[in-house]
Amino acid sequence: MHGVVILAIKGLLGGTLVLAFALLSQGLEPKRFAGLLSAAPAVALAGLAVTLLDKGAHEAHQAAAGMVAGGVGMTAYAAAVIPLLKRARAPVASMAALGVWAVVAALVAVPLLAA
């Protein structure tokens, strides 16, 4: 039952924050930032808040470090996939860029998780 309550709280908090970020981003130009700024940060903040309250600071630190590493890895993926697409077909380029993501995310995560 505890897991269901935590899941419900995460959903409610995440939805509320998505709405708040979406309303805030409506004032930004260009409008394409609205989607970018509404979902991912809101869900991440909701998840971190619930993890912090439910499991404590250590677990929240682990989750935050994973989010940071994943974000940096995704940036590396995006930077790598464009030149790769010019040289190879989409499936090959995306798989190669996925390898770049994994390596970069691991290189970022290891020192963050060791702290």
N, C-alpha and C positions, 0 to 999 in steps of 0.2 A: 504494500500500500504506500509506503514511503516513496518509492520510485515513481509512482503515478502522481503523487502530490508534487514532487519536484519537477516532473515533466510538465504538469499543468502550470506551475508557477513560471517555468522557463517560457512556455508558449504565451502566456498572458503578458509577461514582462517583455518578451521579444516583440510581440505584436504591438504593444503600446509604444515601444521605442521605434519600431519601424514607422508607425504613424507619425511620431514626433519628428523623426529625421526627414520624412517625406514632406511634412508641412514646412520645416525649416528650409529644405532645399528648393522649395517652390520659388523662393526669392532669389535664387542664384541663376546666373546666365553662364553658359547655355543650359537649357532644360535637361539635356542628357545626363547631367550630374545628379538629377533627382533620384534615379534608380540606383546609381552607384553609391550615393550617400545614404540611402534609406535602409536597404536590407542588410548588407554585410556588417557594417559597424554596429547596428542595433542588435542583431542577433549575437554578435560577439560580446557586446557589453552585457546583454541579458544573461548569457551563459556564464560569463565571468562573475557577475554579481551573485548568481545563484550558487555557483561553485564555491565562491568565497564564503557565503553564509552557511552552506551545507557541509562543506568538507574542509574549509580552512584556507589559510594563506598559502601553504605549500602546494596544495593541489591547484589553486588559482594561478600561482606562479608557473607551474608546469603547463597549464592550459594556455596562458598568455605567451609563454616562450614558444609553444607550438604554433600559435597564431602568427607571431612575428616571423618565425622561420618559414612558415608556409607562404606568407605574404611576400617576403624577400625572394623565395623560390619562384613564386608566380611572376614576379617582375623579371627575373632572369629568364623564365620560360618565354615570356612575351618578347623580350629582347632577342632571344635566340631563334625563335620560330620564324620570324620574318625573313632573315637571310637564308635560313634553311629551306623555306618554301620556294625561294628563287632557284635553288639548286636541286631539289628533290620533290617527289610527289607528296601530297598532303599526309598520307598515313606514315610515311617514312620520316618526314620532317617533324610531325607531332610526336612521334615516339622518341626521336633524338632529343627534341626539346624537353620532353618529359624526363629524360635522363639528366639533362642540365638542371631541371627543377629539383630532382632528387638530390643531386650532389650539392647544390647551393643550399637547399633547405637543411641538409645534414650538417654542412659546415657552419651554418648559423645556429642551428639547434644545439649542437654539442656544447659550445661554451656557455650558452644561456641556461641549459639544463644542469650544467655542472655547478653553477653558482648557487 
